[in-house]
Amino acid sequence: MKLNEWMQEGLCKRRNTDFWYPPLETDVPDKYYDIGREVCHRCPVWKECLNPGYRDWETDRKSTRLN
């Protein structure tokens, strides 16, 4: 699998980011985190997502393209 192909298979693609970054004004952020954890738990590419090498490579590639 190419380095950026794994992102296309992530279960979080096109999901509400509140599951990972709940609103600051919420009194119960754990409810949001629980949903995010469940999505990650079922995701086929969670290892790639948590691997800093994959993320850093993608970030560097995108920033280079923008400059």
matplotlib code that plots the C-alpha trace (Angstrom):
import matplotlib.pyplot as plt

x = [0.0, 1.4, 1.9, -1.1, -3.5, -4.2, -5.9, -8.6, -9.5, -9.8, -13.2, -12.9, -12.9, -15.8, -16.8, -17.5, -14.3, -16.1, -15.5, -11.8, -11.9, -15.1, -16.4, -14.6, -17.9, -19.0, -19.3, -18.9, -16.0, -15.7, -18.9, -17.4, -14.1, -15.9, -17.5, -14.1, -12.4, -15.0, -14.5, -10.7, -11.1, -12.9, -10.7, -8.6, -5.7, -5.5, -1.8, -0.9, -2.8, -1.0, 2.4, 4.0, 6.2, 3.2, 1.6, 4.9, 5.5, 2.0, 2.3, 5.7, 4.5, 1.4, 3.3, 5.9, 3.2, 1.6, 4.9]
y = [0.0, 3.4, 5.9, 8.0, 5.2, 4.2, 7.5, 6.6, 3.5, 5.2, 4.9, 8.5, 9.9, 12.4, 12.0, 14.7, 15.8, 16.5, 12.8, 13.5, 17.2, 17.8, 21.4, 23.3, 24.2, 20.6, 19.3, 15.6, 15.3, 11.6, 10.9, 12.3, 10.5, 7.2, 7.4, 8.3, 5.4, 3.0, 4.2, 3.8, 0.4, -0.9, 0.9, -1.3, 1.3, 2.4, 1.3, 3.6, 6.4, 6.2, 5.8, 9.2, 8.4, 8.1, 11.4, 13.3, 12.2, 13.3, 16.6, 17.3, 16.3, 18.5, 21.6, 21.2, 21.2, 24.4, 26.3]
z = [0.0, -0.9, 1.9, 1.2, 0.1, 3.7, 4.3, 1.7, 3.8, 7.1, 8.7, 9.9, 6.4, 6.1, 9.7, 12.1, 13.8, 17.0, 17.8, 18.1, 19.0, 21.0, 21.4, 24.1, 25.8, 26.3, 29.8, 28.8, 26.3, 27.1, 25.2, 22.1, 22.6, 23.2, 19.7, 18.2, 19.9, 18.6, 15.0, 15.4, 17.0, 13.9, 11.4, 9.1, 8.9, 12.6, 12.8, 9.8, 11.3, 14.6, 13.0, 13.2, 10.1, 7.9, 9.2, 9.0, 5.4, 4.3, 6.1, 4.5, 1.1, 1.3, 2.6, -0.1, -2.7, -1.3, -1.3]

ax = plt.figure().add_subplot(projection="3d")
ax.plot(x, y, z, "-o")
ax.set_aspect("equal")
plt.show()
